[in-house]
Amino acid sequence: MNKRYKYQEIAERIKMDILVNYQAPNKSIPSIREYAEGNQGNPHTVACALRLLMEKGIIYANKRKGYCVAIDIKDVRKKLVDEAKKELLCKLSQLGYKKEEIAMLIRHFLEDY
């Protein structure tokens, strides 16, 4: 089991916040202070989380606006979805499911959703 550090957990929450609430390219996101207050973390930990998101191409720093959503966020989002799909399919394959069974599971899930 991989140990996750606090800044990684905060980065994941901020990433999801961006993908759900701040989807527009170049849109400003809340400040380090605002995220620190909202995540009950200290500003240094939030800054580390934001650096991680910058490395992943999800945000960029703008001297006048603070941190902003990446210009190519739609491409980043598609890449994240592709990675999640691949991870799910690999796990199901490791559990012994065949393609047809996986397709059936997904169909049933969508019908119940």
C-alpha positions as CSV (number, residue, x, y, z in Angstrom):
1,M,0.0,0.0,0.0
2,N,1.4,3.4,-1.0
3,K,1.7,6.0,1.7
4,R,0.2,9.3,0.7
5,Y,1.5,12.5,2.2
6,K,-0.8,15.3,3.3
7,Y,0.2,17.5,0.3
8,Q,-0.7,14.7,-2.1
9,E,-4.1,14.3,-0.4
10,I,-4.7,18.1,-0.7
11,A,-3.5,18.1,-4.3
12,E,-6.1,15.4,-5.1
13,R,-8.9,17.4,-3.5
14,I,-7.8,20.6,-5.3
15,K,-7.5,18.7,-8.6
16,M,-11.1,17.4,-8.2
17,D,-12.3,20.9,-7.2
18,I,-10.7,22.3,-10.4
19,L,-12.1,19.6,-12.6
20,V,-15.6,20.1,-11.2
21,N,-15.8,23.8,-10.4
22,Y,-13.1,25.6,-12.3
23,Q,-13.1,23.9,-15.7
24,A,-12.5,27.0,-17.9
25,P,-8.9,27.4,-19.2
26,N,-7.1,30.4,-17.6
27,K,-9.7,30.7,-14.8
28,S,-8.3,31.7,-11.5
29,I,-8.6,29.2,-8.6
30,P,-8.7,30.1,-4.9
31,S,-5.6,31.3,-3.2
32,I,-3.2,29.3,-1.1
33,R,-4.6,30.9,2.0
34,E,-8.2,30.0,0.9
35,Y,-7.3,26.4,0.2
36,A,-5.3,26.2,3.5
37,E,-8.4,27.3,5.4
38,G,-10.7,25.0,3.5
39,N,-8.5,22.0,3.8
40,Q,-7.4,22.5,7.4
41,G,-3.8,22.5,6.2
42,N,-1.0,25.0,6.5
43,P,-0.1,27.3,3.6
44,H,3.2,25.5,3.0
45,T,1.5,22.2,2.6
46,V,-1.0,23.7,0.2
47,A,1.9,25.4,-1.8
48,C,3.5,21.9,-2.1
49,A,0.2,20.5,-3.4
50,L,-0.1,23.3,-6.0
51,R,3.4,22.7,-7.1
52,L,2.5,19.1,-7.7
53,L,-0.5,20.2,-9.8
54,M,1.7,22.5,-11.8
55,E,4.1,19.6,-12.5
56,K,1.1,17.6,-13.7
57,G,0.0,20.4,-16.0
58,I,-3.3,21.0,-14.3
59,I,-2.6,24.6,-13.2
60,Y,0.0,27.3,-13.9
61,A,1.2,30.3,-11.9
62,N,0.2,33.8,-13.1
63,K,2.0,36.7,-11.4
64,R,-1.2,38.9,-11.5
65,K,-3.9,36.4,-11.0
66,G,-2.3,33.8,-8.8
67,Y,-2.9,30.2,-9.8
68,C,-4.9,29.5,-12.9
69,V,-6.4,26.4,-14.6
70,A,-4.2,25.1,-17.4
71,I,-4.9,26.3,-21.0
72,D,-5.2,22.7,-22.1
73,I,-7.3,21.5,-19.2
74,K,-9.7,19.6,-21.5
75,D,-6.7,17.6,-22.8
76,V,-5.5,17.0,-19.2
77,R,-9.0,16.0,-18.2
78,K,-9.2,13.5,-21.1
79,K,-5.8,12.1,-20.1
80,L,-7.0,11.6,-16.5
81,V,-10.1,9.9,-17.7
82,D,-8.1,7.6,-19.9
83,E,-5.8,6.7,-17.1
84,A,-8.8,5.9,-14.8
85,K,-10.4,3.7,-17.4
86,K,-7.1,1.9,-18.0
87,E,-6.6,1.3,-14.3
88,L,-10.2,0.0,-13.9
89,L,-9.9,-2.3,-16.8
90,C,-6.5,-3.6,-15.6
91,K,-7.9,-4.3,-12.1
92,L,-11.0,-6.1,-13.5
93,S,-8.7,-8.2,-15.8
94,Q,-6.5,-9.1,-12.9
95,L,-9.7,-10.3,-11.1
96,G,-10.3,-12.6,-14.0
97,Y,-13.0,-10.7,-15.9
98,K,-13.1,-11.1,-19.7
99,K,-13.9,-8.1,-22.0
100,E,-17.5,-9.3,-22.5
101,E,-18.0,-9.6,-18.8
102,I,-16.5,-6.1,-18.2
103,A,-18.8,-4.6,-20.8
104,M,-21.8,-6.3,-19.1
105,L,-20.8,-5.0,-15.7
106,I,-20.5,-1.4,-17.1
107,R,-23.9,-1.7,-18.9
108,H,-25.5,-2.9,-15.6
109,F,-23.8,-0.1,-13.7
110,L,-25.1,2.5,-16.1
111,E,-28.6,1.1,-16.0
112,D,-28.6,1.3,-12.2
113,Y,-26.9,4.7,-12.1
